[in-house]
Amino acid sequence: MKILIVLPNWLGDAVMATPAIELLSVYYPQAEFTFVGSFASIEALKYHPKCKKAVIDETKKASNRFLATYKLAKSLGKFDIAITFRNQLHSSLLLRFTQSFLTIAKKSWHSMFLLSHTPTIKEGKHLCMQYAELAMVNVDSWNRSVPPLALYIEPKKFDKPTLGINAGATYGSAKRWYPERFADVAKEYSDRYDIIIFGGPNEVEMAKEIESYLLASNVTNYTNLAGKTTIKELCENIGGCSLFITNDSGPMHIAAAYSVPTVSIFGPTKHIETSQWMNQKSKIVRHD
């Protein structure tokens, strides 16, 4: 059975879609997945054992996105099931253009007119559950249980206990605790843990700020990986951590996928919908 899955754009959202993908694997054991998504989401999920093809969606860069979406659909071919975890016009069009038998997306003004199955997915519950409800819309035997997150990248094995700190988060300062506070925590634990500073390409300066605080405190057992890792290397390193302290971010969900003991710092975002999924070693610290 051929199943097309259009992944969420953001890395964290893509990781939160993995329980739904695992459900599809269970209920369609002969499934062969084709993933379409952003660079980050594809790099994280392309190692799934049932992934036969992984395509980076670059239609947004085209001068005519509608035409580019049509051409992408025709290059992918027809599927038994095509599902998108994006609530977006072009993803609905992509599914429609494939002429797949069963097409699934969350109910919206565009999906209702373009696709075969468009369930109303209520918000106010974890995004993993919302994605699972979408994936299982045509499975009567689903008992509403949702598995843990799943990444198929082997975690790194460190020689010493390692504390990962991740001070970055998309959408800017509203989701970010202060770099000097992260540095204070790293200093406090530096006698028991080696330290890794994580961050994306846009968070290099923030990581350097943390590094400067550590050096000023005579802490030297750290590694600054901000802007230096591939998505695969990011997963490997986070997965090997003994403890992870992070803002609400994609790396937070990567840590959850490896059941890394985690303290997640939340500001104004919806922690009920986007906290770590099924990580028994997770603690939320939040303030509205």
C-alpha positions in Angstrom: 0.0 0.0 0.0 1.4 3.4 -1.1 0.8 6.2 1.4 1.8 9.9 0.8 2.4 11.9 3.9 2.9 15.7 3.7 4.8 16.6 6.9 4.4 19.7 9.0 7.0 22.4 8.1 8.5 23.0 11.5 10.9 20.4 13.0 9.1 20.1 16.3 5.7 19.7 14.6 7.2 17.0 12.3 8.4 15.1 15.4 5.0 15.4 17.0 3.5 13.8 13.8 5.6 10.6 14.3 3.0 8.9 16.6 0.4 9.3 13.8 2.9 7.9 11.3 3.5 4.9 13.7 -0.2 4.3 13.8 -0.4 4.2 10.0 2.4 1.7 10.1 0.5 -0.5 12.5 -2.9 -0.3 10.9 -1.4 -0.6 7.3 1.4 -3.1 7.8 2.2 -3.3 4.1 2.5 0.5 3.8 5.3 2.2 1.9 5.6 5.8 2.8 6.5 8.8 0.6 7.3 11.8 2.7 7.0 15.4 1.4 8.1 18.2 3.6 10.5 21.0 4.5 14.3 20.3 4.6 14.3 20.0 8.4 11.3 17.7 8.6 12.6 15.4 5.8 16.1 15.2 7.3 14.6 14.1 10.7 12.1 11.6 9.4 13.5 10.1 6.2 15.2 7.3 8.2 11.8 5.6 8.9 12.1 2.0 7.9 8.9 2.2 5.8 10.0 5.4 4.0 10.6 4.6 0.4 10.9 8.2 -0.9 11.5 11.5 0.8 11.0 14.7 -1.2 11.8 18.3 0.0 9.0 20.6 -1.0 10.5 23.6 -2.7 7.3 24.8 -4.4 7.3 28.0 -2.3 10.4 29.2 -4.2 8.7 28.8 -7.6 7.5 31.8 -9.5 4.1 30.0 -9.9 3.5 27.9 -6.9 0.3 26.4 -8.3 2.1 25.1 -11.3 5.0 23.9 -9.3 2.6 22.0 -6.9 0.9 20.4 -9.9 4.3 19.3 -11.3 5.3 17.9 -7.9 2.1 15.9 -7.6 2.5 14.4 -11.1 6.1 13.4 -10.3 5.0 11.7 -7.1 2.2 9.7 -8.8 -1.0 8.2 -7.4 -1.4 6.8 -3.9 -3.8 4.6 -2.0 -3.9 7.1 0.8 -2.6 10.7 0.8 -2.6 12.7 4.0 -1.4 16.2 4.9 -0.6 17.4 8.3 -0.5 21.0 7.1 -3.6 23.1 7.1 -2.7 24.9 3.9 -4.2 25.4 0.4 -1.1 24.2 -1.5 -0.9 21.0 0.5 -4.6 20.3 -0.2 -4.0 21.0 -3.9 -1.0 18.6 -3.9 -3.1 15.8 -2.6 -5.9 16.6 -5.1 -3.4 16.7 -8.0 -2.1 13.2 -7.2 -5.6 11.8 -7.9 -5.1 9.5 -5.0 -7.9 7.2 -3.9 -8.2 8.5 -0.3 -7.2 12.1 0.5 -7.1 13.4 4.1 -6.7 16.8 5.6 -8.0 18.8 8.5 -11.3 20.5 7.7 -10.8 23.9 6.1 -12.4 26.0 3.4 -10.0 24.5 0.8 -9.8 20.9 1.9 -13.6 20.5 2.0 -13.8 21.3 -1.7 -10.6 19.4 -2.8 -10.3 16.2 -0.7 -12.3 13.1 0.2 -11.9 13.1 4.0 -11.8 16.4 6.0 -12.6 15.7 9.6 -13.1 18.5 12.2 -10.1 18.2 14.5 -10.8 20.1 17.7 -7.9 22.1 19.3 -7.2 22.3 23.0 -5.6 18.9 23.2 -2.1 17.8 22.4 -1.0 18.1 18.8 0.1 14.5 18.8 -3.5 13.5 19.5 -4.8 15.9 16.8 -2.4 14.4 14.2 -3.4 10.9 15.3 -7.1 11.6 14.9 -6.4 12.9 11.4 -4.4 9.8 10.4 -7.0 7.4 11.8 -10.1 9.1 10.3 -10.8 6.0 8.1 -9.8 3.3 10.7 -12.9 2.1 12.6 -10.9 -0.3 14.8 -8.6 2.4 16.2 -8.9 2.4 20.0 -7.7 6.0 20.4 -4.4 5.0 21.9 -1.4 7.0 20.6 2.2 5.7 20.7 5.3 7.7 21.8 7.3 9.8 19.5 9.7 7.9 17.2 12.9 8.9 15.5 15.0 6.3 13.7 18.4 8.0 14.3 20.8 6.3 16.7 21.7 8.5 19.7 25.3 9.3 20.4 27.0 7.6 23.4 29.0 10.1 25.5 31.8 9.0 27.8 30.5 11.2 30.6 27.1 12.4 31.8 26.1 15.3 29.5 23.8 18.3 30.0 22.4 19.8 26.9 21.1 23.4 26.9 19.0 24.9 24.2 18.3 28.6 24.6 16.8 29.2 21.2 13.2 29.0 20.0 11.4 30.0 16.8 9.3 33.2 16.9 11.9 35.2 19.0 12.1 36.4 22.5 8.5 35.5 23.6 9.5 31.8 23.8 13.0 32.4 25.1 14.4 32.3 28.6 17.5 34.5 29.1 20.9 33.2 27.9 22.5 34.3 31.2 20.1 32.1 33.1 20.9 29.1 30.9 24.6 29.8 31.6 23.9 29.9 35.4 22.2 26.5 35.2 25.1 25.1 33.1 27.6 26.5 35.6 25.7 24.9 38.5 25.8 21.5 36.9 29.3 21.7 35.4 30.9 19.7 38.2 28.6 16.7 37.4 28.0 17.1 33.6 29.9 18.0 30.5 27.9 20.8 28.8 26.7 21.0 25.2 25.3 24.3 23.9 22.7 23.7 21.1 21.3 26.1 18.7 20.3 26.7 15.0 22.1 28.8 12.4 20.2 31.9 13.6 21.1 31.3 17.2 24.9 31.3 17.0 25.3 34.7 18.7 23.0 33.7 21.6 25.2 30.5 22.0 28.3 32.6 22.0 26.8 34.8 24.7 26.2 31.7 26.9 29.8 30.6 26.1 31.1 34.0 27.3 29.3 33.7 30.6 30.7 30.2 31.1 34.2 31.3 30.4 33.8 34.2 32.8 32.8 31.6 35.4 35.9 29.4 34.6 33.7 26.7 33.2 35.6 25.0 30.3 34.0 21.5 30.0 31.6 22.6 27.3 31.1 22.2 23.6 29.3 24.9 21.5 27.5 23.1 18.7 25.2 26.0 17.7 25.0 26.3 13.9 27.4 23.4 13.5 25.2 20.3 13.2 23.1 18.7 10.6 19.6 17.7 11.6 20.8 14.1 11.9 23.8 15.2 14.1 21.4 17.3 16.2 19.2 14.3 16.9 22.2 12.1 17.7 23.7 14.6 20.2 20.4 15.4 21.9 19.5 11.7 22.1 22.8 11.0 24.0 22.3 13.7 26.7 21.7 12.7 30.3 19.7 15.9 31.0 18.3 18.5 28.7 17.2 22.1 29.6 15.3 23.9 26.8 12.8 26.4 25.7 9.6 25.3 23.8 11.3 24.3 20.6 12.0 21.6 18.0 15.0 20.3 20.0 12.6 19.9 23.0 10.6 17.4 21.0 13.7 15.6 19.8 14.7 15.1 23.4 11.2 13.7 24.1 11.6 11.2 21.3 14.7 9.8 23.1 13.1 10.0 26.6 15.9 12.3 27.7 15.2 13.7 31.2 14.1 17.3 30.3 13.1 20.6 31.9 11.1 22.5 29.4 10.6 26.3 29.9 7.4 27.7 28.6 6.3 31.2 28.2 3.0 32.3 26.5 2.6 29.3 24.2 0.1 26.5 24.6 1.9 23.9 26.7 -1.2 21.6 26.7 -0.8 21.3 22.9 2.9 21.3 22.5 4.6 20.0 25.6 6.8 16.9 25.4 4.6 13.9 24.4 4.8 10.8 26.7 8.2 11.5 28.2 7.9 10.3 31.7 11.1 12.2 32.6 9.7 15.6 31.6 9.1 18.7 33.8 7.5 21.9 32.6 8.4 25.2 34.1 6.0 27.9 32.9 4.8 31.4 33.6 2.0 33.1 31.6 
